[in-house]
Amino acid sequence: MFEDAIKDKFVTREADTQSFWTLANMVSLLRILLTVPAVWLFVLDRWVWGMVILGICVFSDWVDGFLARKRHAVSWYGKVLDPFADKVVALAMLLLMVIKMDFPLWFIIAMTLRDASIFTIGLLLYRKRTVVGGANVSGKIFIFLLTLAGVLWLLEYYLNVELFARFILGAAALMMFVSWGVYLVHNYKMLTYRKAERETGSSEEQNTKAS
């Protein structure tokens, strides 16, 4: 019903299971745990091994979604855990890069405000509708560009070459704000959908009586 209401195929998907202990969720948990050695290796400037573990984290983001769909194990827990794991990895690496590699702090502040507002509205949506919203295309593009910019930033720092990381980061910032707006509008429409439907039905009923 909500999909038809706001014309977005990425709105939500019904859960296949209520279990937390699915293989897909375990992969998401592993991604969170791998954040610690990844960051520590970069702190020690053992960046090659750090890049290997970071690559595993990025790859696991595709694996957990694939497993959830393939094994028909999509869960409400996974809908929350998967993006949370992504945020843990991203935030840890970005903070490291701010401290060690002159990464712009404003980007992390803006991303934190974005994620906090999306989380707050998403929580309201879950309490009111028992629905967990899905990803949208602009959000996926943002994550891709941010990942690419981050990898290029690391390579620029350690290899001392120009790979246009700042240019890619600018494109990621643009998509961050676009996806922010899309998420807010998307979730607001889901929150107010039935109210609007009732108001429309009431108006039509009054018009019918008047005629």
JOZINOR-V939408 format. One record per pair of residues at least 24 apart in sequence whose C-alpha atoms are under 8 Angstrom apart, sorted by sequence separation. I is the first residue (numbers start at 1). J is the second residue. D is the distance in whole Angstrom. If there is no record, write none. Layout:
i: [I	I]
j: [J	J]
d: [D	D]
This chain:
i: [145	61	31	145	146	145	31	143	31	142	141	142	28	57	27	28	142	141	142	27	28	139	27	138	139	142	138	24	25	24	138	139	23	24	138	139	24	136	23	24	138	23	136	136	24	22	25	29	80	25	28	32	35	39	43	79	101	24	28	31	32	35	39	133	20	31	79	16	17	19	25	29	32	76	94	101	16	17	18	20	25	28	32	35	39	97	15	16	17	18	19	20	31	15	16	17	18	14	15	15	118	125	129	121	128	111	118	122	125	107	114	118	121	125	121	47	12	12	12	13	11	12	10	11	10	11	10	11	10	10	11	6	6	6	2	5	2]
j: [169	86	57	171	172	172	60	172	61	172	172	173	60	89	60	61	175	175	176	63	64	175	64	175	176	179	176	63	64	64	178	179	64	65	179	180	67	179	67	68	182	68	182	183	73	73	77	81	132	78	81	85	88	92	96	132	154	78	82	85	86	89	93	187	75	86	134	72	73	75	81	85	88	132	150	157	73	74	75	77	82	85	89	92	96	154	73	74	75	76	77	78	89	74	75	76	77	74	75	76	180	187	191	184	191	176	183	187	190	173	180	184	187	191	188	158	131	132	133	134	133	134	133	134	134	135	135	136	136	137	186	186	189	190	190	193	193]
d: [7	7	5	7	5	5	7	8	8	5	8	8	7	8	7	7	5	7	6	8	6	7	6	6	7	7	8	8	7	4	7	5	8	7	5	8	5	8	7	5	8	8	8	8	8	7	8	8	8	6	7	5	8	7	8	7	8	7	6	6	8	6	6	7	7	8	7	6	6	7	7	7	6	7	8	7	5	6	6	6	7	6	7	7	7	8	8	5	5	7	8	8	8	5	6	8	8	8	5	6	8	7	7	8	7	7	7	7	7	7	6	7	7	6	8	8	7	7	5	7	5	5	8	5	6	7	6	7	6	8	8	7	7	8	7	7	8]
